[in-house]
Amino acid sequence: MSWPPAPPIPPELLEPPYPFQSLMGFEITGWGEGCSRIELSPLDAVENRHGIPHGGAISVLLDTAMGYAGSYTGDAGEKRMAMTLSMTVNFQGQAQGTRLISEGRKTRGGRKTFFAEARLSDEHGNLVATATGVFRYRTPQA
């Protein structure tokens, strides 16, 4: 089962990559109300010694997709940030392709916290991992 794709990011909401994002090499390719899409390719830099994507890299992509899914405001002047309080990752299978795609969805939330889920597949649609998480909204730092 697949989710509807996250919409393209409106140009006014595009942000330059932050340092960890640049280090990992992923890009945010979709972002809208309650949803996001994160993609990573090529995978060479995040492979473990077996030549497959490292579980930590997979977790980063799932965590980022969930955090972005709950942080969308649609207003460049009203930036919302989130921090992970808890996250559970379930590895389902091995990636067969050269691109990882993580899709996040906000499932519930309140004034200070929200809940989200994400799944990560390769470009062939093979499910690699799923995650659920609890996040807290935080004030952006200047």
C-alpha positions as CSV (number, residue, x, y, z in Angstrom):
1,M,0.0,0.0,0.0
2,S,1.4,3.4,-0.9
3,W,0.5,6.8,0.4
4,P,-0.4,9.7,-1.9
5,P,2.9,11.6,-2.7
6,A,3.9,14.6,-0.7
7,P,3.5,17.7,-2.9
8,P,6.5,19.5,-4.3
9,I,8.0,22.1,-2.0
10,P,6.7,25.6,-2.8
11,P,9.7,27.8,-3.9
12,E,9.3,30.2,-1.0
13,L,9.7,27.3,1.5
14,L,12.9,25.9,0.0
15,E,15.7,26.0,2.6
16,P,19.4,25.4,2.0
17,P,20.7,22.1,3.2
18,Y,21.7,22.1,6.9
19,P,25.2,20.7,7.7
20,F,24.1,17.2,8.7
21,Q,21.8,17.0,5.6
22,S,24.8,17.9,3.4
23,L,27.0,15.3,5.2
24,M,24.4,12.5,4.7
25,G,23.5,13.7,1.1
26,F,19.7,13.5,1.3
27,E,17.3,16.0,-0.1
28,I,13.8,17.0,0.9
29,T,11.8,16.4,-2.3
30,G,8.2,16.8,-1.1
31,W,6.6,18.7,1.8
32,G,3.0,19.6,2.6
33,E,0.5,19.6,5.4
34,G,1.1,16.5,7.4
35,C,3.5,14.8,4.9
36,S,7.0,14.8,3.6
37,R,9.3,12.9,1.2
38,I,13.1,12.5,1.7
39,E,15.4,10.9,-0.9
40,L,19.0,9.7,-0.9
41,S,21.1,8.7,-3.8
42,P,23.7,7.5,-4.4
43,L,24.1,5.2,-1.4
44,D,27.8,4.6,-1.4
45,A,28.6,6.9,1.5
46,V,26.0,5.3,3.8
47,E,26.7,1.7,3.1
48,N,27.9,-0.6,5.9
49,R,30.7,-3.1,5.5
50,H,28.3,-5.6,3.8
51,G,27.6,-3.0,1.0
52,I,24.0,-2.3,2.0
53,P,22.6,0.9,3.5
54,H,23.5,1.2,7.2
55,G,20.6,0.9,9.6
56,G,21.6,4.2,11.2
57,A,21.3,6.0,7.8
58,I,17.9,4.4,7.2
59,S,16.8,5.6,10.7
60,V,18.0,9.2,9.9
61,L,15.8,9.2,6.7
62,L,12.8,7.9,8.6
63,D,13.3,10.4,11.5
64,T,13.7,13.3,9.2
65,A,10.6,12.4,7.2
66,M,8.5,12.2,10.3
67,G,9.9,15.5,11.7
68,Y,9.3,17.4,8.5
69,A,5.8,15.9,8.2
70,G,4.8,17.5,11.5
71,S,6.5,20.8,11.0
72,Y,4.9,22.1,7.8
73,T,3.2,25.6,8.2
74,G,3.0,26.7,4.6
75,D,4.4,30.1,5.7
76,A,8.1,30.9,5.2
77,G,7.8,33.5,8.0
78,E,6.4,31.0,10.5
79,K,9.1,28.3,10.7
80,R,8.2,25.3,12.9
81,M,10.9,22.9,14.2
82,A,10.6,19.6,16.0
83,M,12.8,17.3,18.0
84,T,12.4,13.6,18.4
85,L,11.3,12.3,21.8
86,S,11.0,8.6,20.8
87,M,11.2,6.6,17.7
88,T,10.8,2.9,16.9
89,V,12.2,1.5,13.6
90,N,11.3,-1.9,12.2
91,F,13.5,-3.2,9.4
92,Q,11.5,-5.1,6.8
93,G,13.8,-6.0,4.0
94,Q,16.9,-5.1,2.0
95,A,17.1,-2.3,-0.5
96,Q,17.6,-3.5,-4.1
97,G,18.1,-0.2,-5.8
98,T,20.3,2.8,-5.7
99,R,17.9,5.3,-4.2
100,L,16.1,5.4,-0.8
101,I,12.8,7.1,-0.5
102,S,11.3,7.9,2.9
103,E,7.8,9.2,3.2
104,G,6.5,10.6,6.5
105,R,3.0,11.3,7.8
106,K,1.8,13.1,10.9
107,T,-0.9,11.0,12.4
108,R,-2.0,13.0,15.5
109,G,-0.9,16.0,17.5
110,G,-1.5,18.7,19.9
111,R,-0.1,22.1,20.8
112,K,3.3,20.8,22.0
113,T,3.7,17.3,20.6
114,F,2.8,15.2,17.6
115,F,2.9,11.6,16.5
116,A,4.1,10.4,13.1
117,E,4.9,7.4,11.0
118,A,7.2,6.8,8.1
119,R,8.2,4.1,5.6
120,L,11.3,3.8,3.6
121,S,11.5,2.0,0.2
122,D,13.9,1.8,-2.7
123,E,13.1,3.2,-6.1
124,H,11.6,-0.2,-7.1
125,G,9.0,0.0,-4.3
126,N,10.7,-2.6,-2.1
127,L,9.8,-1.8,1.5
128,V,13.0,-1.5,3.6
129,A,11.8,-0.1,6.9
130,T,9.0,1.5,8.8
131,A,9.0,3.8,11.9
132,T,6.7,5.5,14.4
133,G,7.7,8.5,16.5
134,V,6.7,11.1,19.0
135,F,8.0,14.6,18.5
136,R,8.0,17.9,20.4
137,Y,7.7,21.3,18.8
138,R,10.5,23.6,19.6
139,T,11.3,27.2,18.9
140,P,13.7,27.9,16.0
141,Q,17.0,29.3,17.1
142,A,18.3,32.4,15.5
